[in-house]
Amino acid sequence: MHGHVQARLLGVPTITSETLANGLPLHRVALPGTRAVTILVAFDAGARTERPEENGMAHFLEHLVFKGGEKFDHYKKVNETAERMGGTLNAYTSHDLVAFHITVRAEAAVEAIDLLTDFVGRPLLDAEELDRERGVVIQEIQRYKDQPSAVAEELIDKAAFGDHPLGRTVLGPEDHLRTFSREAIVAFRERRWAGSRGGAFVVGNIDHVPANGEVGSLFERFPTLAAPSPFEPTPQLHLDKLVERRDSNQSHLRLMYAPAIDATDPAQRAALTIYSTLLGGSMGSRLFDEIREQRGLCYSVYSVDHALADAAILQLGAGLESSKTAEAYARMREIVAELHLDGPTEEQVERERAYAAGRRVLAFENTNAVARFAASQAIVFGEDIDPDRAIAALDAVTFDDVAAIARTVDPEAAAVACVGPHDEDEF
């Protein structure tokens, strides 16, 4: 016990993991100095695991479970129970994962686990509710079509990955939403929501989470299912250029590169994060400084890195006045080429490493951010979920590591997408 207290005084997370009878791993991450706890359950059942005719189903299923389970058998009971606890209840579907999470004050932890495991673990999936919710998700799809920046995001995935599941949207096409049957949705869930490819995470102040079997038995409401087949590997990056013409004064530009790194190596992923930060992830970054501050070409310009289970991608984006798009596009590609050829400076790497690590420290003040990180680490990568290790990994990145990443980004090999008054040949 003394060691446990000492660890807490030092601010070190205490992590315990077990595998439940249904194959679902349960991770408890005790974070000192917080009054909140986040409960998150996730599965390797994101859009990337859908068959072509199922596209949009992972996200639709995420919506449907909120309509109720066995104990909380109506969406009103689900929502009102969460509110009575003072809880924030939500979910997300990406290409990588589907996840459900609730954040509450520590005292309400067990009630929150009871609620989440009921409607997510044993949902009614009522046929009438299913028909009502179709219209809601179709409106969500239409809302995205009204946002040029969201259209640009969908377009760059298509330009980079074509007909592969990674090139399709998470929301799926409207005609799919109109035709999904309850049987098909249940079949998808039974095929993909296996405990062995999921995880349950209780993160934050877990003083009120009993160490006995009570919590485990709640998470065992999820059925025991056979392990799913692996998803399709990430294809080689397509170098397509896609433009959706809109008569607007603003254009939304996206570029995607595929750095030739080993995405399963946490050290290389950390180095890519520092590279992406110095390229366009901060106010001191090359893109922000040159494209926005020095040239005044746009309000928004950035780069962001994302690691899939088997590949890493680097995306650049800008929202800008249409007449300045060509100049900004040319300069963005030149900056990537300069970093590829000459590498960054030591001073840049030092500053952006401190910035990236500092930003992660601040993000991890939030129990929800730690839970999301843990889910990605455990389910996507099969790696250590200790948030301190993730911070240490950024701190450990050297100048040579970042220079090596810069060399793996082929400046000629980019997929391009743009929404605005342009033609493909302008790029």
N, C-alpha and C positions, 0 to 999 in steps of 0.2 A: 504493500500500500504506500509505503514511504516513497518508493521510486516513482509511483504514479503521481503523487502530489508534487514531487520535485519536477517531473516532466511538465506538469501543468503550470508551475510557476515560471518555467523557462519559456512557456508559450509554444510548446511542441505539440502538434496534433497526436492524439492517441488513436490508433487505427486497429480495429479487429475485423476479421473476415471469416465467414463460415458459409458452407453450402447447404441449403435447405433440402428437405426430402423431395421437393419438386424440381430440383436441379438449379434453382435460382440462387446465385451468390448474394449474400447479405453483408454489406460493409457498413460498419459504424465508424464514423470519423468525428472524434470529440475535439472541438475547437475551443480553446480557452477564451474567456473574455467576451462572450456573446450571450444574449438572452434569447436568441432565435434558434430554431431548428428547421432544416429543410429535409423533407422526405421526397425522394425522387426514385421512380422506377423507369427503366429504359430497356429497349430491345433492339437488336440488330434487325430492324424491320422497317427501315426507311425506304425512300423512293427508289433507291438503288437496287433493292431486292425484288421489285415488282416485275412481273412479266409484262410484255408490251400492252396487252389488253387490260391489265390491272392498273395502268398508270393513273395515279390520283387516289388509289385505294388506301394506301398507308395513312395518308392525311385524312381521308374521309372517316376511316375507322377511329382515328384520334378524336374527331368530333363526336362520333356516335356514342362512345363509352360514357361521355358526360351526361347522357340522358338517364343514367341510373343503373344500379346493380340490384342485389337481392335485398339488402337491408335498407339502403337509401334508394328506393325504387322509382324515383321520379327526379327529373332535373332540378325541380324546386328544392327538394330535400337535399340534394347534393350541394347546391349553391348556398342555401340558407344555413346548412350545417357548417360549411367552411366560413361563412361570415360570422356566425355566432362564436367561432373560435378566434375571430380576428385574423383569419388566415388569408393568404393569397394563393389561389389555386389556378394552375395553368398547365399548358402542354405545348410541345413543339414537335414538328416532323421535319427532318432534313433528308438529304440523300443518305446520310450515314445512319441515323437513329430515329426512333420515335420515343418520346419521353413524356412522363406525367409527373408533376411536382406540386407540392404544397409547402409553404413556409408559414410557420406559426410561432407564437411564443413558446418557450421550452415546456411550460406546464401542460400544454395541449398536445404534446407529441403523440401519445398513444391514441387519443381520439382522432388525430389527423391520419395516423397510419390505418386505423379502422375504416375511415372514410375512403381514403385513396385505394386501399386494397380491395374494398367492396366493389366500387363501380369500375375500376380498371381490371381487377382480377376476375370478376364474375359479372360482366355487363349483361343487361337484358337484350340489347341490340333489337329493340322493338321495331317491327316492320312499319308501323305508322309513323313513328318518330324518324325512321330512316327516310321516308318520303318527304317529311317536312324539312329535314336537314339538307336534302339535296339542293333545295332552292337557296339555302343560306350559303353553301359552299360555292354554288354557281355565282352568287353575288360577290363572294370573296375573289373569285377568278376575274370577274368583270372589273372589280375595283383595281386589281393589279394592272389590267389592260389600260386603265385610265392614267396610270402613273408611268411616265416615260422611263424613269430610272429603273423601275421594276421590270419593264419590258426589256430594257438593255441587259439586265441581269439574266433573264431567260434566254435572250438572244446569244449572249457570249457562251453560255453552256452549250447551246446547240452548235455554234461555230466551232467550239473546241472538241466536242464529243459526238456530234452527229446523232445517229440513231441509237447509240448506247444508252442504257438507263441514266447515266450521268448527264446526257444531253437533253433529257426530257425534264419537264417541270415537276416540282413536287406536288403542285395542286392538280395537275392532269388537265386534259381537255374537257370542255363542258359536256360533250356528248357521252363521255364515259360516266360522268356523274349522273346523267339521266338514266343510264341503263344498268348500273351496278345492282346486283340482286343481293338479298340477305345471305343466301347460300354461298355466293362467291366471296363475300366479306368474311363470313365465318371460316371458310376454307383458307383464306389468306392468313387469318389470325392463327389458325391451327398449324399452318405450315411455317410461320415465321416467329411467333411469339414464344419460342422455347426458352425455358429458364436457363439452359446451358449457354444461350447466346443473349442473355440479358443481365440485369443486375438491379439490386435494390440498395439504396444509399440513404443512411440517416446521418445528417451532417450538421454539426453546430453544438449547441448545448444539449447534451444527451443525459443530463442528470436525472430526468424524469422518464427515461426509457429503461424499463426493467431489464436486468441481465438474464432473467429466466426465459423460459420458452414462449412466453405470451406473444412477444413481438414476432418471433419466427413463425408461430402458428397463423398469425394474420397474413403474413406474406405467402404462406402456403395455400392461400385461397387461389393463387394462380395455378392453373392446371399443369400437370406433368405432361410435357409434349416432347416428341422426338426432335433431335437436333436437325436444323434445316440444312439444305445443301448450300455450299458457298456461293457468293454472288459472282457475277462476271468480272474478271479483272479489268482494271482501268486500261483503256486502249491508248495507243500513241496519240498525242495531241494532233487534231486536225488543224490545218492552217487556213480555215475558211474565213471569208470576210462577209458578214451579213449586215445589211442595212434595212431598217424599217423606215421608210420615207414618211416624215410628218412635216407639214408646213408650219414650222415653229421658229421662234428666234433663239431658242435654247436647244442645244444638242447634248446627248448623253453618250459618252464614248467609253468603251471597255476594251482592254487588251488582256489576253491570257497567255502565260508562258508555263512551261512544265520543266522546272529545274531538274537536272539529272542527278537527283540525290536518292539515298536509300531512306524512304519515308518510315521504315520500321526502326530507324536509328534515332533515339531521342536527342542525341547530341547534334545530329545534322538538322533535325527539325528546329531545335533551339537556335542554331546558327542562321537558318532560313528566316526565322522570326526577326532576328537582329538585322539581317540584310533588308528585309521588307520594311522594317521600321526606318532605316536610314534612306531607303529609296523613296518611301512616301507615307510613312506611318506617323510622322510627327511634324510640328511646325518648323523644326530644324532640318527636315529631310530635303533631299535633292529636288524632288518633284514640287513640293510645297514652295520651297525657296525660289526656284527658277521659274516655274510655270505661273505661280500665283503672285508671289511678292515682287520678283524682278521684272517680269513681263506683263503682269496684270491680265493674263489670258483667261482666268477663270476664278470662280469663287471656291469651287470644290475640286480637289485633286488628291488622289491617295493611292496607296498600294496595300494589299492585304494578302497574307499567305494562308493557305488552308491545307492541312494534311489529311488525305483520305487514308484508308487502311493500307493501301498498297502504292500510293503515289502522292506527290506534293504538287500543288498548283500555286501560281503567283498571279494575282489579278491586279491590274491597274485600272483606275477609273477617273473620269472627269465629267463635271457638269459645267457647260460653258456656252458663251454666245456662239451661235452657229458660224458666224463669219470668221471666228478665230480657231475653229476646230482643226483645220489643216495644219496650221502652224503649231498648235499644241501637240497634235498627234506626232508630227515629225520630231519635235523636241523630246517628247516622252520616249520615243524609240531610241533617239540618240543618247539619252541619259543611261538607258539600260545598256547600250553598246559601250559607252565610256566606262561604266562600272565593270563590264565584262573584260574590257581591254586593260584598263589602268588600275582597277580595283578601287576601294574606298581609301580614305586616309585613316591613320591610327586614331586621330582625334575624333573623327566622325564615329568610328566603331565604339570608342570608349563612351562617348556621350549618348549614343542611341542604345547601347547595351544598358546603361544606367536607367535610361528612360523606359525601355521595355520591361526591365525587371521591376522598376518602381511601379509601373502601371499594373503589373501582375500582382504585386503585393497589395495595392489598393483594391483591385478587383476581388481578391481573396478575403477582404474584410466582410464580404457578402456570402452568407452560407449557401445561397442559391448558386452563385458562381463556382464555389468549390464543388458543389454536388454535380453541376454540369461538367466541370473539368474531370471529376472522378469517373463519371459515366463514359465520357469519351476515352479516357485512359484505359479503363477496364474492358469496355466492350469493343471499341474500335481497334485498339492497339494491343490489348492483353498485357498492359504494363502497370507498374506501381502507381497507386492513386494518391500518394503523399503530396499535398500541395507545396510543402517546403522544398521537395526535390525539384519541382518544376521551376521554382524561383532560383534554386541553386544551379540548375542547368543553364539558365540564361546568364547568371553571374559568371559561369565557367567558360562562356564562349570567348575564344581568342580572336585577335585580328586575323590570323592566318585562316581560321575557320570561316570567317565571313568573306575573306578574299577568295577562298576556294568556292564558296557558294556563288559569288558573283561570276566566276568563270563557268559555272555549270548552267547559267541562264543564257541560252543561245539567242542573241539579239535578233537574228533573222527569223526565228521560229515563233511567231505569235499568231494566235487567233484574234480576230478583230470584230467588234460589234458596235453599231451606232444607231441611235434613234434620233432623227432630225432630217432637215432638208438636204440630203446628200445622196450620192450614188456610190456603189461599191468601188468604182475605179478611182475615187478620190483617195482611197487608202492603199 
